[in-house]
Amino acid sequence: MTRQEALRLLEETLEMKRGSLQGGEDLRDLEAWDSLATMAFIAEVDKRLGLPLPPGRVARCQTTDDLLDLLAPRPSAAA
């Protein structure tokens, strides 16, 4: 998933206008970001990407970039 695709996913989850997010936004400044949005984001990422996100890690995110970092592929331990 590209950075732009991840931002669109977040916008859709938060029911924001397409193109509203550029990355780097402080989550506290987003009116739509709350505990319900946190759970919706976790569910949407799991549904679309098959990537389970630990709620505690998502809750510690402070910016949209922090959220996007959770979606970045991790190197395999077997590599």
A tleap script that builds the chain and sets N, CA, C and O, in Angstrom:
source leaprc.protein.ff14SB
mol = sequence {
  NMET THR ARG GLN GLU ALA LEU ARG LEU LEU
  GLU GLU THR LEU GLU MET LYS ARG GLY SER
  LEU GLN GLY GLY GLU ASP LEU ARG ASP LEU
  GLU ALA TRP ASP SER LEU ALA THR MET ALA
  PHE ILE ALA GLU VAL ASP LYS ARG LEU GLY
  LEU PRO LEU PRO PRO GLY ARG VAL ALA ARG
  CYS GLN THR THR ASP ASP LEU LEU ASP LEU
  LEU ALA PRO ARG PRO SER ALA ALA CALA
}
set mol.1.N position { 0.851 -1.173 0.000 }
set mol.1.CA position { 0.000 0.000 0.000 }
set mol.1.C position { 0.897 1.236 0.000 }
set mol.1.O position { 1.812 1.359 0.815 }
set mol.2.N position { 0.619 2.138 -0.921 }
set mol.2.CA position { 1.404 3.367 -0.992 }
set mol.2.C position { 0.991 4.325 0.127 }
set mol.2.O position { -0.040 4.142 0.775 }
set mol.3.N position { 1.795 5.321 0.331 }
set mol.3.CA position { 1.495 6.343 1.331 }
set mol.3.C position { 0.157 7.018 1.021 }
set mol.3.O position { -0.665 7.219 1.915 }
set mol.4.N position { -0.057 7.369 -0.259 }
set mol.4.CA position { -1.299 8.035 -0.649 }
set mol.4.C position { -2.509 7.124 -0.437 }
set mol.4.O position { -3.566 7.583 -0.002 }
set mol.5.N position { -2.356 5.846 -0.742 }
set mol.5.CA position { -3.445 4.902 -0.507 }
set mol.5.C position { -3.762 4.796 0.983 }
set mol.5.O position { -4.928 4.701 1.369 }
set mol.6.N position { -2.732 4.811 1.810 }
set mol.6.CA position { -2.930 4.738 3.258 }
set mol.6.C position { -3.636 5.995 3.766 }
set mol.6.O position { -4.509 5.914 4.629 }
set mol.7.N position { -3.259 7.147 3.233 }
set mol.7.CA position { -3.941 8.389 3.623 }
set mol.7.C position { -5.402 8.357 3.202 }
set mol.7.O position { -6.267 8.806 3.953 }
set mol.8.N position { -5.695 7.832 2.008 }
set mol.8.CA position { -7.087 7.724 1.539 }
set mol.8.C position { -7.880 6.780 2.438 }
set mol.8.O position { -9.041 7.043 2.754 }
set mol.9.N position { -7.249 5.679 2.849 }
set mol.9.CA position { -7.907 4.745 3.756 }
set mol.9.C position { -8.271 5.442 5.065 }
set mol.9.O position { -9.370 5.262 5.589 }
set mol.10.N position { -7.350 6.227 5.580 }
set mol.10.CA position { -7.613 6.955 6.825 }
set mol.10.C position { -8.723 7.981 6.617 }
set mol.10.O position { -9.602 8.119 7.468 }
set mol.11.N position { -8.694 8.700 5.499 }
set mol.11.CA position { -9.764 9.665 5.208 }
set mol.11.C position { -11.121 8.981 5.129 }
set mol.11.O position { -12.104 9.472 5.683 }
set mol.12.N position { -11.173 7.848 4.439 }
set mol.12.CA position { -12.435 7.118 4.327 }
set mol.12.C position { -12.923 6.657 5.695 }
set mol.12.O position { -14.109 6.762 6.009 }
set mol.13.N position { -12.014 6.153 6.492 }
set mol.13.CA position { -12.377 5.677 7.827 }
set mol.13.C position { -12.928 6.808 8.684 }
set mol.13.O position { -13.869 6.615 9.454 }
set mol.14.N position { -12.334 7.989 8.544 }
set mol.14.CA position { -12.744 9.146 9.341 }
set mol.14.C position { -13.856 9.948 8.678 }
set mol.14.O position { -14.307 10.966 9.204 }
set mol.15.N position { -14.300 9.461 7.489 }
set mol.15.CA position { -15.339 10.147 6.720 }
set mol.15.C position { -14.946 11.588 6.428 }
set mol.15.O position { -15.735 12.518 6.594 }
set mol.16.N position { -13.702 11.742 5.987 }
set mol.16.CA position { -13.172 13.055 5.623 }
set mol.16.C position { -13.169 13.187 4.106 }
set mol.16.O position { -13.168 12.190 3.384 }
set mol.17.N position { -13.168 14.420 3.637 }
set mol.17.CA position { -13.099 14.700 2.209 }
set mol.17.C position { -11.778 14.187 1.650 }
set mol.17.O position { -10.727 14.353 2.268 }
set mol.18.N position { -11.838 13.564 0.479 }
set mol.18.CA position { -10.633 13.046 -0.184 }
set mol.18.C position { -9.641 14.188 -0.392 }
set mol.18.O position { -10.003 15.268 -0.859 }
set mol.19.N position { -8.405 13.932 -0.042 }
set mol.19.CA position { -7.352 14.942 -0.185 }
set mol.19.C position { -7.192 15.838 1.037 }
set mol.19.O position { -6.387 16.769 1.028 }
set mol.20.N position { -7.963 15.555 2.092 }
set mol.20.CA position { -7.883 16.372 3.314 }
set mol.20.C position { -6.577 16.165 4.062 }
set mol.20.O position { -6.056 17.088 4.688 }
set mol.21.N position { -6.057 14.956 3.993 }
set mol.21.CA position { -4.837 14.618 4.734 }
set mol.21.C position { -3.635 14.580 3.809 }
set mol.21.O position { -3.701 14.039 2.705 }
set mol.22.N position { -2.548 15.154 4.267 }
set mol.22.CA position { -1.305 15.146 3.502 }
set mol.22.C position { -0.217 14.335 4.196 }
set mol.22.O position { 0.804 14.004 3.593 }
set mol.23.N position { -0.443 14.020 5.465 }
set mol.23.CA position { 0.564 13.341 6.278 }
set mol.23.C position { 1.171 14.334 7.240 }
set mol.23.O position { 1.353 15.507 6.913 }
set mol.24.N position { 1.481 13.859 8.424 }
set mol.24.CA position { 2.093 14.715 9.434 }
set mol.24.C position { 1.104 15.443 10.335 }
set mol.24.O position { 1.511 16.109 11.288 }
set mol.25.N position { -0.185 15.325 10.047 }
set mol.25.CA position { -1.174 16.004 10.882 }
set mol.25.C position { -1.166 15.426 12.295 }
set mol.25.O position { -0.982 14.225 12.493 }
set mol.26.N position { -1.368 16.300 13.258 }
set mol.26.CA position { -1.488 15.882 14.649 }
set mol.26.C position { -2.893 15.311 14.834 }
set mol.26.O position { -3.880 15.986 14.543 }
set mol.27.N position { -2.986 14.089 15.311 }
set mol.27.CA position { -4.289 13.443 15.465 }
set mol.27.C position { -5.204 14.225 16.405 }
set mol.27.O position { -6.422 14.213 16.224 }
set mol.28.N position { -4.645 14.894 17.392 }
set mol.28.CA position { -5.463 15.688 18.324 }
set mol.28.C position { -6.183 16.826 17.612 }
set mol.28.O position { -7.210 17.314 18.085 }
set mol.29.N position { -5.633 17.251 16.462 }
set mol.29.CA position { -6.234 18.348 15.711 }
set mol.29.C position { -7.325 17.889 14.746 }
set mol.29.O position { -8.024 18.713 14.158 }
set mol.30.N position { -7.467 16.581 14.586 }
set mol.30.CA position { -8.491 16.043 13.688 }
set mol.30.C position { -9.772 15.826 14.480 }
set mol.30.O position { -9.815 14.996 15.388 }
set mol.31.N position { -10.793 16.560 14.140 }
set mol.31.CA position { -12.060 16.486 14.868 }
set mol.31.C position { -12.626 15.066 14.882 }
set mol.31.O position { -13.238 14.647 15.865 }
set mol.32.N position { -12.421 14.334 13.797 }
set mol.32.CA position { -13.002 12.996 13.682 }
set mol.32.C position { -12.208 11.915 14.422 }
set mol.32.O position { -12.694 10.794 14.569 }
set mol.33.N position { -11.000 12.230 14.888 }
set mol.33.CA position { -10.177 11.206 15.545 }
set mol.33.C position { -10.546 11.108 17.015 }
set mol.33.O position { -10.321 12.040 17.787 }
set mol.34.N position { -11.111 9.978 17.391 }
set mol.34.CA position { -11.475 9.717 18.779 }
set mol.34.C position { -11.349 8.218 19.016 }
set mol.34.O position { -10.838 7.499 18.157 }
set mol.35.N position { -11.802 7.744 20.154 }
set mol.35.CA position { -11.647 6.320 20.464 }
set mol.35.C position { -12.424 5.439 19.486 }
set mol.35.O position { -11.973 4.343 19.153 }
set mol.36.N position { -13.569 5.896 19.030 }
set mol.36.CA position { -14.342 5.132 18.056 }
set mol.36.C position { -13.606 5.080 16.715 }
set mol.36.O position { -13.587 4.040 16.056 }
set mol.37.N position { -13.007 6.191 16.317 }
set mol.37.CA position { -12.238 6.226 15.074 }
set mol.37.C position { -11.014 5.315 15.173 }
set mol.37.O position { -10.622 4.687 14.189 }
set mol.38.N position { -10.424 5.247 16.340 }
set mol.38.CA position { -9.282 4.353 16.553 }
set mol.38.C position { -9.684 2.914 16.268 }
set mol.38.O position { -8.981 2.197 15.556 }
set mol.39.N position { -10.814 2.493 16.823 }
set mol.39.CA position { -11.291 1.128 16.614 }
set mol.39.C position { -11.704 0.898 15.162 }
set mol.39.O position { -11.473 -0.180 14.613 }
set mol.40.N position { -12.310 1.903 14.543 }
set mol.40.CA position { -12.710 1.785 13.135 }
set mol.40.C position { -11.485 1.638 12.243 }
set mol.40.O position { -11.500 0.856 11.293 }
set mol.41.N position { -10.422 2.385 12.542 }
set mol.41.CA position { -9.180 2.293 11.768 }
set mol.41.C position { -8.579 0.898 11.902 }
set mol.41.O position { -8.166 0.297 10.911 }
set mol.42.N position { -8.531 0.395 13.110 }
set mol.42.CA position { -7.988 -0.946 13.353 }
set mol.42.C position { -8.797 -1.980 12.566 }
set mol.42.O position { -8.220 -2.856 11.922 }
set mol.43.N position { -10.109 -1.884 12.613 }
set mol.43.CA position { -10.976 -2.840 11.918 }
set mol.43.C position { -10.813 -2.731 10.407 }
set mol.43.O position { -10.768 -3.748 9.715 }
set mol.44.N position { -10.725 -1.519 9.893 }
set mol.44.CA position { -10.609 -1.327 8.446 }
set mol.44.C position { -9.271 -1.847 7.918 }
set mol.44.O position { -9.217 -2.450 6.846 }
set mol.45.N position { -8.210 -1.618 8.657 }
set mol.45.CA position { -6.888 -2.119 8.256 }
set mol.45.C position { -6.890 -3.644 8.271 }
set mol.45.O position { -6.336 -4.272 7.369 }
set mol.46.N position { -7.499 -4.235 9.269 }
set mol.46.CA position { -7.574 -5.693 9.335 }
set mol.46.C position { -8.401 -6.236 8.170 }
set mol.46.O position { -8.018 -7.220 7.537 }
set mol.47.N position { -9.531 -5.595 7.891 }
set mol.47.CA position { -10.424 -6.037 6.821 }
set mol.47.C position { -9.760 -5.910 5.445 }
set mol.47.O position { -9.780 -6.855 4.656 }
set mol.48.N position { -9.180 -4.755 5.161 }
set mol.48.CA position { -8.627 -4.498 3.824 }
set mol.48.C position { -7.249 -5.096 3.606 }
set mol.48.O position { -6.930 -5.557 2.510 }
set mol.49.N position { -6.434 -5.086 4.651 }
set mol.49.CA position { -5.045 -5.513 4.490 }
set mol.49.C position { -4.723 -6.822 5.186 }
set mol.49.O position { -3.653 -7.394 4.978 }
set mol.50.N position { -5.643 -7.300 6.011 }
set mol.50.CA position { -5.361 -8.508 6.775 }
set mol.50.C position { -4.238 -8.290 7.777 }
set mol.50.O position { -3.506 -9.218 8.121 }
set mol.51.N position { -4.113 -7.058 8.239 }
set mol.51.CA position { -3.041 -6.676 9.159 }
set mol.51.C position { -3.643 -6.321 10.519 }
set mol.51.O position { -4.238 -5.254 10.671 }
set mol.52.N position { -3.495 -7.202 11.502 }
set mol.52.CA position { -4.023 -6.873 12.831 }
set mol.52.C position { -3.117 -5.858 13.529 }
set mol.52.O position { -1.914 -6.074 13.671 }
set mol.53.N position { -3.706 -4.771 13.952 }
set mol.53.CA position { -2.950 -3.733 14.658 }
set mol.53.C position { -3.276 -3.795 16.145 }
set mol.53.O position { -4.449 -3.807 16.518 }
set mol.54.N position { -2.257 -3.835 16.996 }
set mol.54.CA position { -2.518 -3.812 18.436 }
set mol.54.C position { -3.112 -2.451 18.841 }
set mol.54.O position { -2.522 -1.410 18.553 }
set mol.55.N position { -4.266 -2.458 19.502 }
set mol.55.CA position { -4.902 -1.196 19.893 }
set mol.55.C position { -3.979 -0.253 20.672 }
set mol.55.O position { -4.036 0.963 20.492 }
set mol.56.N position { -3.139 -0.810 21.526 }
set mol.56.CA position { -2.229 0.036 22.304 }
set mol.56.C position { -1.254 0.806 21.440 }
set mol.56.O position { -0.944 1.962 21.724 }
set mol.57.N position { -0.769 0.166 20.382 }
set mol.57.CA position { 0.157 0.849 19.468 }
set mol.57.C position { -0.552 1.966 18.711 }
set mol.57.O position { 0.009 3.043 18.515 }
set mol.58.N position { -1.787 1.707 18.288 }
set mol.58.CA position { -2.544 2.732 17.574 }
set mol.58.C position { -2.837 3.893 18.524 }
set mol.58.O position { -2.726 5.056 18.134 }
set mol.59.N position { -3.203 3.592 19.744 }
set mol.59.CA position { -3.525 4.632 20.724 }
set mol.59.C position { -2.326 5.523 21.034 }
set mol.59.O position { -2.496 6.692 21.381 }
set mol.60.N position { -1.110 4.978 20.910 }
set mol.60.CA position { 0.094 5.779 21.178 }
set mol.60.C position { 0.470 6.685 20.021 }
set mol.60.O position { 1.313 7.566 20.185 }
set mol.61.N position { -0.131 6.494 18.863 }
set mol.61.CA position { 0.173 7.335 17.703 }
set mol.61.C position { -0.269 8.771 17.969 }
set mol.61.O position { -1.338 9.017 18.528 }
set mol.62.N position { 0.575 9.706 17.557 }
set mol.62.CA position { 0.268 11.116 17.760 }
set mol.62.C position { 0.015 11.852 16.455 }
set mol.62.O position { -0.626 12.903 16.451 }
set mol.63.N position { 0.516 11.307 15.338 }
set mol.63.CA position { 0.344 11.959 14.039 }
set mol.63.C position { -0.165 10.951 13.011 }
set mol.63.O position { -0.128 9.741 13.232 }
set mol.64.N position { -0.634 11.471 11.902 }
set mol.64.CA position { -1.047 10.577 10.821 }
set mol.64.C position { 0.143 9.769 10.326 }
set mol.64.O position { -0.021 8.612 9.938 }
set mol.65.N position { 1.327 10.348 10.332 }
set mol.65.CA position { 2.515 9.598 9.918 }
set mol.65.C position { 2.783 8.424 10.854 }
set mol.65.O position { 3.219 7.363 10.407 }
set mol.66.N position { 2.529 8.603 12.138 }
set mol.66.CA position { 2.687 7.496 13.086 }
set mol.66.C position { 1.759 6.340 12.704 }
set mol.66.O position { 2.155 5.176 12.758 }
set mol.67.N position { 0.524 6.670 12.319 }
set mol.67.CA position { -0.414 5.631 11.900 }
set mol.67.C position { 0.071 4.936 10.630 }
set mol.67.O position { 0.000 3.713 10.512 }
set mol.68.N position { 0.561 5.731 9.687 }
set mol.68.CA position { 1.041 5.157 8.431 }
set mol.68.C position { 2.232 4.243 8.660 }
set mol.68.O position { 2.391 3.237 7.969 }
set mol.69.N position { 3.065 4.589 9.627 }
set mol.69.CA position { 4.227 3.743 9.947 }
set mol.69.C position { 3.791 2.345 10.396 }
set mol.69.O position { 4.512 1.371 10.180 }
set mol.70.N position { 2.613 2.246 11.019 }
set mol.70.CA position { 2.119 0.944 11.456 }
set mol.70.C position { 1.756 0.046 10.272 }
set mol.70.O position { 1.689 -1.176 10.407 }
set mol.71.N position { 1.523 0.662 9.113 }
set mol.71.CA position { 1.131 -0.095 7.928 }
set mol.71.C position { 2.311 -0.503 7.076 }
set mol.71.O position { 2.156 -1.280 6.134 }
set mol.72.N position { 3.502 0.013 7.396 }
set mol.72.CA position { 4.697 -0.299 6.615 }
set mol.72.C position { 5.079 -1.755 6.809 }
set mol.72.O position { 5.020 -2.280 7.921 }
set mol.73.N position { 5.472 -2.407 5.714 }
set mol.73.CA position { 5.889 -3.815 5.855 }
set mol.73.C position { 7.095 -3.944 6.763 }
set mol.73.O position { 8.019 -3.132 6.716 }
set mol.74.N position { 7.073 -4.949 7.568 }
set mol.74.CA position { 8.184 -5.231 8.474 }
set mol.74.C position { 9.067 -6.294 7.851 }
set mol.74.O position { 8.561 -7.232 7.233 }
set mol.75.N position { 10.383 -6.166 8.002 }
set mol.75.CA position { 11.259 -7.225 7.478 }
set mol.75.C position { 10.981 -8.562 8.164 }
set mol.75.O position { 10.698 -8.614 9.361 }
set mol.76.N position { 11.064 -9.605 7.411 }
set mol.76.CA position { 10.818 -10.934 7.941 }
set mol.76.C position { 11.983 -11.358 8.839 }
set mol.76.O position { 13.145 -11.097 8.526 }
set mol.77.N position { 11.665 -12.005 9.939 }
set mol.77.CA position { 12.704 -12.478 10.864 }
set mol.77.C position { 13.513 -13.601 10.214 }
set mol.77.O position { 14.656 -13.843 10.599 }
set mol.78.N position { 12.931 -14.278 9.241 }
set mol.78.CA position { 13.604 -15.387 8.578 }
set mol.78.C position { 14.585 -14.911 7.512 }
set mol.78.O position { 15.382 -15.702 7.007 }
set mol.79.N position { 14.533 -13.625 7.166 }
set mol.79.CA position { 15.388 -13.102 6.088 }
set mol.79.C position { 16.827 -13.009 6.491 }
set mol.79.O position { 17.666 -12.588 5.694 }
savepdb mol mol.pdb
quit
